[in-house]
Amino acid sequence: MTLSTASIPVIGPVGASARLRSTGLLMALASALAFSSSGPFIKPLLESGWSLGAALLVRMGVAGLILSPALFLAMRRQRSFLRRHWRLIVGFGLMPVLGCQLFFFSAMQRMPVAVALLIQYLAPVMLVGFVWLRTRRAPSALVLWGSAVAVAGLVLVVDVSGASFDLIGTLLALAAAVCVCVYFVISERAGDDLPPLALAASGLLVGAAMMAVLCLSGIMPFEAPAVSVELAGVEVPWYIPLMWVAAIATTLGYALGVMAVPRIGSRVASFVGLSEVLFALGFAWVFLAEVPAPVQFAGGALILVGVVLVKVDDLRRDAGPAIGAVGPDMIPASSPPTSPVARVP
């Protein structure tokens, strides 16, 4: 009796790749959800007397320590782990971890928060432009339309009406956007040789160490009073929101983010990251009683449409990529980039 192989389902690389990307998409959404809770929980602390330096130091330090077992395991497996990857680790710690937060909060001091958010979240469009310049190949129409629709939605969500222009604030916000781009580009390099969790842990510890130096030198003020803050109408001690931000929001945000990017690519991950703005509106609504306006819901819908358009383009390339089509999502994580990294995340 002869058994025909035509009746046997074969799970090949295409099916495995589809499952990997689906998992990565869920991780990216969960990462955005985790990150989005940071602002609504940190804001009451800063308004109650905590300095930014103190809050960021605790945030990065605690998250780095929680993820440190992954770093120790990677160092045990690779005796030369730090020597081989120190440039990516230091770059990740100084730009996506420390630089993004410092530049963004510095921009906020000179311009409305909404405008700073809008400029920082131009990172996905900047990534599309970066790949366009690097490969000299124009993005597909779906990607261009997705970028335009997502940016239009972002403008509605953050509500920049009546904002005034500030050159230095704009440059600082653009620097934050570049750091966000670096986050996605470096995270895409993670893989078996550079485990994502080890990258996140080492980057957070580098960022915390640098922040400690800034606080000890007096460049960044360090104020950490034992205060109580109000969340969702309930008064809680300072360590409740701070530990949430450090142990949950930051730890899960970076851990899931760096694991998602190699699976779905930096371009798709950066557009999915726009959902962080929508999640942040929800957290602010629940915990700070800041009710979104109807136009912000409309903007959120446009952002989702833009993400879907970019994802559809990604699926089309998976089904049958055009000859010569090159993009960050088509470069294997183990392959070295053709140009230097120089976001988020």
VEXMI-34276 format. One line per field, with one value per residue (C-alpha): residue in three letters; z, y, x. Coordinates in Angstrom, 2 decimals, padded with zeros to 5 digits. Example, Ala and Ser with C-alpha at 12.3 -4.5 7.8 and 13.67 -1.06 7.14 Angstrom:
<sites>
residuo: c(ALA / SER)
up: c(007.80 / 007.14)
north: c(-004.50 / -001.06)
east: c(012.30 / 013.67)
</sites>
This chain:
<sites>
residuo: c(MET / THR / LEU / SER / THR / ALA / SER / ILE / PRO / VAL / ILE / GLY / PRO / VAL / GLY / ALA / SER / ALA / ARG / LEU / ARG / SER / THR / GLY / LEU / LEU / MET / ALA / LEU / ALA / SER / ALA / LEU / ALA / PHE / SER / SER / SER / GLY / PRO / PHE / ILE / LYS / PRO / LEU / LEU / GLU / SER / GLY / TRP / SER / LEU / GLY / ALA / ALA / LEU / LEU / VAL / ARG / MET / GLY / VAL / ALA / GLY / LEU / ILE / LEU / SER / PRO / ALA / LEU / PHE / LEU / ALA / MET / ARG / ARG / GLN / ARG / SER / PHE / LEU / ARG / ARG / HIS / TRP / ARG / LEU / ILE / VAL / GLY / PHE / GLY / LEU / MET / PRO / VAL / LEU / GLY / CYS / GLN / LEU / PHE / PHE / PHE / SER / ALA / MET / GLN / ARG / MET / PRO / VAL / ALA / VAL / ALA / LEU / LEU / ILE / GLN / TYR / LEU / ALA / PRO / VAL / MET / LEU / VAL / GLY / PHE / VAL / TRP / LEU / ARG / THR / ARG / ARG / ALA / PRO / SER / ALA / LEU / VAL / LEU / TRP / GLY / SER / ALA / VAL / ALA / VAL / ALA / GLY / LEU / VAL / LEU / VAL / VAL / ASP / VAL / SER / GLY / ALA / SER / PHE / ASP / LEU / ILE / GLY / THR / LEU / LEU / ALA / LEU / ALA / ALA / ALA / VAL / CYS / VAL / CYS / VAL / TYR / PHE / VAL / ILE / SER / GLU / ARG / ALA / GLY / ASP / ASP / LEU / PRO / PRO / LEU / ALA / LEU / ALA / ALA / SER / GLY / LEU / LEU / VAL / GLY / ALA / ALA / MET / MET / ALA / VAL / LEU / CYS / LEU / SER / GLY / ILE / MET / PRO / PHE / GLU / ALA / PRO / ALA / VAL / SER / VAL / GLU / LEU / ALA / GLY / VAL / GLU / VAL / PRO / TRP / TYR / ILE / PRO / LEU / MET / TRP / VAL / ALA / ALA / ILE / ALA / THR / THR / LEU / GLY / TYR / ALA / LEU / GLY / VAL / MET / ALA / VAL / PRO / ARG / ILE / GLY / SER / ARG / VAL / ALA / SER / PHE / VAL / GLY / LEU / SER / GLU / VAL / LEU / PHE / ALA / LEU / GLY / PHE / ALA / TRP / VAL / PHE / LEU / ALA / GLU / VAL / PRO / ALA / PRO / VAL / GLN / PHE / ALA / GLY / GLY / ALA / LEU / ILE / LEU / VAL / GLY / VAL / VAL / LEU / VAL / LYS / VAL / ASP / ASP / LEU / ARG / ARG / ASP / ALA / GLY / PRO / ALA / ILE / GLY / ALA / VAL / GLY / PRO / ASP / MET / ILE / PRO / ALA / SER / SER / PRO / PRO / THR / SER / PRO / VAL / ALA / ARG / VAL / PRO)
up: c(000.00 / -001.01 / 001.13 / -000.82 / 000.73 / -000.87 / 001.91 / 004.70 / 005.92 / 005.90 / 008.28 / 006.49 / 006.99 / 005.79 / 008.47 / 011.15 / 010.05 / 010.19 / 013.74 / 014.75 / 013.39 / 015.07 / 018.40 / 017.77 / 017.01 / 020.30 / 022.14 / 020.52 / 021.56 / 025.11 / 025.22 / 024.12 / 026.74 / 029.47 / 028.43 / 028.21 / 031.94 / 032.87 / 032.28 / 034.23 / 037.18 / 037.16 / 036.67 / 040.20 / 041.71 / 039.82 / 040.82 / 044.48 / 044.67 / 043.13 / 040.76 / 037.28 / 037.98 / 041.05 / 039.29 / 036.23 / 038.32 / 040.29 / 037.15 / 035.14 / 038.07 / 039.33 / 035.83 / 035.03 / 038.20 / 037.51 / 034.04 / 035.15 / 035.36 / 031.56 / 031.33 / 033.71 / 031.75 / 028.48 / 030.04 / 031.26 / 027.82 / 026.07 / 027.99 / 025.56 / 025.61 / 026.92 / 024.82 / 021.63 / 022.18 / 024.34 / 021.56 / 021.07 / 024.84 / 025.55 / 022.57 / 023.75 / 027.30 / 026.34 / 023.55 / 023.71 / 027.51 / 028.89 / 025.96 / 024.86 / 028.32 / 028.97 / 025.57 / 025.74 / 029.25 / 028.42 / 025.36 / 027.55 / 029.68 / 026.63 / 024.68 / 025.20 / 025.97 / 022.96 / 020.53 / 022.08 / 021.80 / 018.17 / 017.22 / 019.17 / 017.59 / 014.11 / 014.62 / 012.39 / 009.50 / 010.12 / 009.93 / 006.59 / 005.32 / 006.68 / 004.79 / 001.68 / 001.75 / 002.61 / -000.07 / -002.66 / -003.13 / -002.54 / -000.03 / -001.37 / -001.72 / 001.27 / 003.51 / 002.33 / 002.83 / 006.19 / 007.30 / 006.22 / 007.84 / 011.08 / 011.38 / 010.72 / 013.47 / 015.79 / 015.24 / 016.25 / 019.29 / 020.83 / 019.95 / 019.07 / 018.47 / 019.66 / 020.29 / 019.78 / 018.06 / 020.07 / 018.14 / 021.01 / 022.21 / 018.67 / 018.36 / 021.71 / 020.67 / 017.36 / 019.31 / 021.32 / 018.05 / 016.82 / 020.06 / 019.46 / 015.98 / 017.45 / 019.88 / 017.02 / 014.89 / 017.73 / 018.93 / 015.43 / 015.86 / 018.82 / 018.30 / 019.46 / 019.60 / 021.38 / 023.49 / 023.60 / 027.38 / 027.95 / 025.69 / 027.62 / 031.02 / 030.14 / 028.46 / 031.48 / 033.85 / 031.68 / 031.64 / 035.42 / 036.01 / 033.82 / 035.57 / 038.95 / 037.75 / 036.64 / 040.02 / 042.09 / 040.14 / 040.66 / 036.96 / 037.58 / 040.83 / 043.14 / 045.25 / 046.57 / 049.35 / 051.10 / 049.73 / 049.01 / 045.57 / 044.25 / 041.63 / 040.47 / 043.42 / 045.97 / 047.97 / 047.87 / 049.13 / 046.69 / 046.26 / 044.73 / 041.45 / 041.36 / 041.73 / 039.11 / 036.66 / 037.42 / 037.92 / 035.49 / 032.94 / 032.28 / 032.77 / 030.58 / 028.13 / 027.30 / 027.66 / 025.34 / 023.00 / 022.30 / 021.80 / 019.39 / 017.04 / 015.68 / 014.98 / 013.09 / 011.98 / 013.02 / 010.61 / 011.63 / 015.31 / 015.17 / 013.76 / 016.29 / 018.94 / 018.08 / 020.00 / 023.13 / 022.69 / 022.63 / 025.66 / 027.53 / 026.92 / 028.49 / 031.56 / 032.01 / 031.72 / 034.39 / 036.87 / 036.40 / 035.29 / 032.08 / 029.66 / 025.96 / 023.52 / 020.62 / 018.11 / 019.95 / 019.40 / 015.70 / 015.70 / 017.38 / 014.61 / 011.99 / 013.77 / 013.72 / 009.99 / 009.36 / 011.30 / 009.39 / 006.03 / 006.97 / 008.27 / 005.06 / 003.09 / 005.39 / 004.73 / 000.98 / 001.04 / 003.04 / 000.47 / -002.45 / -002.05 / -005.15 / -006.53 / -005.14 / -002.45 / 000.62 / 003.98 / 007.65 / 008.05 / 005.38 / 006.90 / 009.14 / 012.74 / 012.55 / 009.54 / 010.23 / 009.00 / 005.90 / 007.66 / 011.23 / 013.52 / 013.84 / 018.09 / 020.32 / 022.37)
north: c(000.00 / 003.37 / 006.42 / 009.63 / 012.54 / 014.94 / 014.23 / 015.00 / 018.60 / 020.07 / 022.84 / 024.68 / 027.86 / 030.00 / 028.65 / 028.96 / 032.52 / 033.43 / 032.09 / 033.90 / 037.19 / 036.73 / 036.16 / 039.18 / 041.35 / 040.39 / 041.07 / 044.50 / 045.40 / 044.17 / 046.18 / 049.34 / 048.68 / 048.31 / 051.43 / 053.50 / 053.17 / 054.89 / 058.48 / 058.37 / 056.70 / 058.87 / 062.19 / 062.32 / 061.60 / 064.45 / 066.78 / 065.76 / 066.67 / 063.78 / 064.88 / 063.38 / 062.07 / 060.14 / 058.64 / 057.57 / 056.15 / 053.91 / 053.00 / 051.89 / 050.38 / 048.16 / 047.00 / 046.22 / 044.18 / 042.20 / 041.28 / 040.76 / 036.92 / 036.89 / 038.92 / 036.62 / 033.57 / 035.09 / 035.90 / 032.31 / 030.93 / 033.40 / 034.27 / 037.12 / 038.41 / 041.90 / 042.25 / 041.29 / 043.33 / 046.26 / 048.80 / 047.76 / 047.50 / 050.96 / 052.42 / 050.86 / 052.12 / 055.66 / 056.31 / 054.25 / 053.89 / 057.11 / 059.51 / 059.07 / 059.90 / 062.83 / 064.43 / 063.97 / 065.36 / 068.24 / 069.04 / 068.97 / 071.75 / 074.06 / 073.13 / 071.54 / 067.83 / 067.15 / 068.71 / 066.84 / 063.58 / 064.27 / 064.88 / 061.87 / 059.55 / 060.55 / 057.80 / 055.25 / 057.71 / 058.50 / 054.77 / 054.51 / 057.45 / 055.96 / 052.69 / 054.64 / 056.57 / 053.51 / 051.22 / 053.90 / 052.08 / 053.87 / 052.28 / 050.73 / 052.79 / 050.96 / 052.02 / 055.64 / 055.78 / 054.04 / 056.59 / 059.54 / 058.18 / 057.27 / 060.74 / 062.38 / 060.25 / 061.13 / 064.85 / 064.39 / 062.26 / 064.58 / 067.77 / 070.36 / 073.22 / 076.57 / 075.32 / 077.73 / 076.84 / 076.47 / 075.67 / 074.12 / 072.15 / 070.88 / 069.78 / 067.98 / 066.18 / 065.21 / 063.82 / 061.73 / 060.47 / 059.47 / 057.56 / 055.74 / 054.79 / 053.48 / 051.38 / 049.56 / 049.22 / 047.81 / 045.55 / 044.07 / 042.89 / 040.69 / 036.94 / 033.80 / 035.57 / 038.62 / 037.43 / 040.10 / 039.94 / 040.22 / 043.28 / 044.86 / 044.10 / 045.41 / 048.53 / 049.35 / 048.88 / 051.12 / 053.76 / 053.53 / 053.80 / 056.89 / 058.46 / 057.76 / 059.63 / 062.58 / 062.67 / 062.31 / 065.09 / 067.40 / 067.73 / 066.06 / 066.93 / 064.02 / 064.53 / 061.54 / 062.62 / 060.10 / 061.39 / 060.03 / 060.37 / 059.92 / 057.27 / 056.49 / 058.46 / 056.44 / 057.83 / 055.48 / 055.72 / 056.77 / 053.30 / 051.86 / 053.84 / 053.82 / 050.04 / 049.59 / 051.73 / 050.02 / 046.38 / 046.17 / 048.97 / 049.31 / 045.67 / 044.23 / 047.13 / 046.64 / 042.83 / 042.27 / 045.05 / 043.70 / 040.21 / 041.49 / 043.54 / 040.63 / 038.74 / 041.42 / 043.80 / 047.34 / 049.02 / 047.15 / 047.27 / 051.04 / 051.54 / 049.15 / 051.23 / 054.13 / 052.24 / 053.35 / 056.78 / 055.21 / 053.03 / 056.05 / 057.89 / 054.96 / 054.86 / 058.63 / 058.29 / 055.56 / 056.70 / 060.48 / 061.16 / 062.81 / 062.05 / 061.92 / 064.22 / 062.72 / 063.93 / 061.84 / 058.70 / 059.56 / 060.02 / 056.65 / 055.02 / 056.63 / 055.38 / 051.85 / 052.16 / 053.29 / 050.34 / 047.93 / 049.33 / 048.84 / 045.33 / 044.43 / 045.45 / 043.22 / 040.27 / 040.87 / 040.74 / 037.51 / 035.96 / 036.90 / 039.58 / 041.46 / 040.90 / 043.51 / 044.70 / 045.50 / 046.80 / 046.45 / 043.70 / 041.58 / 041.70 / 038.67 / 039.57 / 037.88 / 039.91 / 042.96 / 046.28 / 047.84 / 051.15 / 052.37 / 052.43 / 056.21 / 054.38 / 053.84 / 052.58)
east: c(000.00 / 001.36 / 000.72 / 000.33 / 002.18 / -000.28 / -002.77 / -000.30 / -000.34 / 003.12 / 004.03 / 006.77 / 008.72 / 005.79 / 003.45 / 006.09 / 006.85 / 003.14 / 002.83 / 006.02 / 004.69 / 001.31 / 003.04 / 005.24 / 002.22 / 000.58 / 003.84 / 004.14 / 000.58 / 001.21 / 004.43 / 002.59 / -000.09 / 002.53 / 004.46 / 001.28 / 000.58 / 003.86 / 002.71 / -000.57 / 001.20 / 004.34 / 002.50 / 000.98 / 004.42 / 006.07 / 003.24 / 003.71 / 007.39 / 009.32 / 012.05 / 012.29 / 015.80 / 014.66 / 011.65 / 013.66 / 016.50 / 014.14 / 012.21 / 015.24 / 017.14 / 014.32 / 013.37 / 017.01 / 017.41 / 014.23 / 015.49 / 019.12 / 018.86 / 018.54 / 021.76 / 023.64 / 022.46 / 023.65 / 027.04 / 027.38 / 026.61 / 028.90 / 032.03 / 032.65 / 029.05 / 029.84 / 032.97 / 031.13 / 027.98 / 029.04 / 028.46 / 024.83 / 024.30 / 025.72 / 023.86 / 020.61 / 021.11 / 022.08 / 019.57 / 016.34 / 016.41 / 017.92 / 018.04 / 014.44 / 013.09 / 015.43 / 014.86 / 011.09 / 010.68 / 013.05 / 010.93 / 007.81 / 009.26 / 009.47 / 006.33 / 002.90 / 002.94 / 000.72 / 003.20 / 006.14 / 004.18 / 003.31 / 006.94 / 008.25 / 005.71 / 006.82 / 009.41 / 007.59 / 007.56 / 011.22 / 012.00 / 010.22 / 012.25 / 015.48 / 014.95 / 013.94 / 017.22 / 019.31 / 017.91 / 017.02 / 013.69 / 010.41 / 008.01 / 004.81 / 001.65 / 000.15 / 003.02 / 002.87 / -000.91 / -000.59 / 002.01 / -000.15 / -003.32 / -001.52 / 000.05 / -003.32 / -004.85 / -002.00 / -002.61 / -006.26 / -005.43 / -002.85 / -004.81 / -002.15 / -004.58 / -003.32 / 000.23 / 003.13 / 006.40 / 009.61 / 012.79 / 014.77 / 011.75 / 011.18 / 014.82 / 014.62 / 011.44 / 013.05 / 016.02 / 013.54 / 012.04 / 015.50 / 016.03 / 012.75 / 013.98 / 017.23 / 015.19 / 013.49 / 016.64 / 018.78 / 015.97 / 015.78 / 019.38 / 018.37 / 018.39 / 020.17 / 023.53 / 022.09 / 019.11 / 016.37 / 015.90 / 019.65 / 019.69 / 016.81 / 018.36 / 021.81 / 020.40 / 018.23 / 021.17 / 023.38 / 020.65 / 020.20 / 023.96 / 024.17 / 021.19 / 022.84 / 025.94 / 023.78 / 021.99 / 025.17 / 026.87 / 023.91 / 023.12 / 019.76 / 017.94 / 017.14 / 014.02 / 012.06 / 009.68 / 007.42 / 004.13 / 000.68 / -000.93 / -004.45 / -005.20 / -008.74 / -010.08 / -008.07 / -005.13 / -002.14 / 001.47 / 004.21 / 005.67 / 002.48 / 002.56 / 006.38 / 006.64 / 003.93 / 005.86 / 009.18 / 008.19 / 005.26 / 005.17 / 008.90 / 009.90 / 007.15 / 007.32 / 010.99 / 010.97 / 008.02 / 009.11 / 012.59 / 011.15 / 008.48 / 010.65 / 012.77 / 009.53 / 007.61 / 010.34 / 011.13 / 008.71 / 005.56 / 006.59 / 007.04 / 003.53 / 002.01 / 003.80 / 001.47 / -001.22 / 000.64 / -000.94 / -004.42 / -003.76 / -002.38 / -005.66 / -007.50 / -005.26 / -005.56 / -009.35 / -009.56 / -006.91 / -006.76 / -010.35 / -009.10 / -011.96 / -010.91 / -012.72 / -014.73 / -012.12 / -009.52 / -011.58 / -011.72 / -007.95 / -007.53 / -009.55 / -007.29 / -004.18 / -005.58 / -006.36 / -002.77 / -001.36 / -003.62 / -002.45 / 001.21 / 000.46 / -001.40 / 001.68 / 003.74 / 001.39 / 001.53 / 005.32 / 005.15 / 002.83 / 005.07 / 007.73 / 008.64 / 012.07 / 014.43 / 012.02 / 014.05 / 012.97 / 013.85 / 011.21 / 012.94 / 016.41 / 017.10 / 017.80 / 021.18 / 022.29 / 024.45 / 023.09 / 024.57 / 025.02 / 025.47 / 022.43 / 022.44 / 014.71 / 013.23 / 010.83)
</sites>
